[in-house]
Amino acid sequence: MSSRSCSICYGEAFGAAPEFYAFMRTLETYKALGDNATLMIRSDSDFFRYLEKID
């Protein structure tokens, strides 16, 4: 997929579901940190609450 196609796709996703788009971009950022990264997440963050729900 070309860079332009990705931009169009992200733009459509943002328009359709802005909260989901923001969540997915956050996950992509965390993934880009790599396997040996330590991430400090506030306990009142949406991402932390999401991880708490996973069983």
Secondary structure, 3 states (H helix, E strand, C coil): CCHHHHHHHHHHHHHHCHHHHHHHHHHHHHHHCCCCCCCCCCCCCHHHHHHHHCC
